[in-house]
Amino acid sequence: MAKTTRATQFLEKAGVAFTTHTYDYDPNAERIGLQAAEAIGEEPHRVLKTLMAELDGKPVCVVVPSDKEVSMKRLAAAFGGKHAAMMKPTMAEKLTGYVVGGISPFGQKKQVPTAIEAEAMTEALVYMNGGQRGLQVRLSPEAALKALGAISAPLVA
């Protein structure tokens, strides 16, 4: 497994301190984020999942703890929109250049507005997808927020 991806290159270029962590990705896992947390031996609320959604027809990236679900109402409110819905997996792959299970908020083909769950910002370090299945990057949530030009808001139900 390559530990250099577009995501890690993005973080290096942005000067973000991070470490990489590999694990055995299970393509049959019911919830990919929870499987990643278990595989690396970390609490699920510190392993964040990256989801792609559409807000009033425009793409957005949403980063939330792997043990939580996104509230579409809160997501819309966070960006000042009216209607949010999850993006179809094929569209998410085309837009980001990553495959489902390996979608990272970092180094996407087209950078889109990104929101990170507010409760994740209370952690010293979190894990996010490193740009391929079975690869997580561990970093400060504040550094991720700054590098992405993201917003932090309550996003979970």
N, C-alpha and C positions, 0 to 999 in steps of 0.2 A: 504494500500500500504506500502510495506517495504521500509524504507529509508536506509537500509543497503543492498548494492549490491556488486558484485565483483568490480565495478567501485569505489564505496565509500571506500571499504576496500583498494584498490590499492592506492587511494589518501591519506588515513590515514597512511598507511605504508610508503609512500614517504614523509610524513611530510608536505603535501600541505594543506594550509588553504582554506576551502571551506564552503559554506552553501548549503543546499538542498532546492529545491523549487518544490512543487507538483502542478499539474494542471490536469484538466479533458482532457484526451487524446481522440481525435476524430479519430477513425479508418477510417472514410470516408473522412477525410480532403484531399483536392487535393495536398496540400504541407504541410507536417507534421511540418517542421521547422517553417513556417510562422504561423501555427495554435498554436504551442507552444509559440511563441513570443507574439501573441495576448492574449493567455490565461493567461500568467504571467504578461502582461502589460509592456512588454519591447520592445525596438526598434529592428526590425528584424536583423540589422547588428551586434547587440551584442549577438544574440542567434545563436550559430554556429551549423551547422548540420554535422553529421559524416557520411561519405560515404566510401564505400569500392570499390576499383578499382583494375584492373590488369595492371601491367606495364611490358611489354615484357614477359607476362605469369606468373608473380609473384605478390602476393598480396601486396597492399599498402592501407593505411588509409589516408583519406583526410578530413580535417576539414575546412569548409568555412562558411561565413555568410549565414543565412537561406534565404536571399533575393537575392542571387547570384547563378550563375551556374558555374560549374567547366569547365575550358578549358582543354581538353585532351592534346592539344599541350603543354600548360604551365605545366601541371602535369608531362608529360614525360620529359620535359626540367629540371624541378626541381630536378628530381632524376637521370638525365643523361641517360634517356632511349630513346627508339625510338617510341614505340606504347603504348598508354594507352586507356583503355576502362572500363566502369562501370562493376562491378562484378554482376552476377545474384544474386537476393535476397536470394535464397536458399543456394548458396555458401557462401554469406556473413554471414548468420545465422550459418552455420556449422563451418566456420572458427572462428568467434568471440564468439560463444556461447550465443549470444544475438538475440532477435527477431527484425525484421525490425520495426522501430519506437522506438526502445529501444537500438539501437546499440551505445555504448559509445567507445571513443578511449581508455578509461582506463579499465584495467582488462580484456582485451580480452583473450580468451583461448590461442591463439598464438599471441604474440606481433609481429607486422609487422612494417616496416618502415612507419613513419607518417609524413605528412606535414600539416602545419597550414597556412592558408591564411595570407600573410604579413600585409594586412590592419587591420586584427583583433588584431595584436600586438600593435596597437596604442591605444587600449582601456585599461582603468584601470582594468575593470572587464568584463568578458564575461560569457555566459551560455553555457554549453555543456551537452549532454545527460548523465544522471546519471546511466544508465545501465538497465533501464526499461521504458516502456511507461508511460508517465505522470510524469517523474522525471528528473529535471534538476539540475546540480551543478553549482554554481556561484563561479568563481575563477579568479585569475590573469592569463592572457594568457601566461606570462613569466613562471609562475610556472607550467602550463600545458606543455609547450614546454620542460622545463627541466625534468619534471617527466617522460615524454614519450620518451625523447631522440630524439625529433622530429626536423625537419627543418622548417624554415619559408621561404616562397617564394610566389611570385605573382602566384596565381592559378586560378583566376576567369577570365571569358571572358570580 
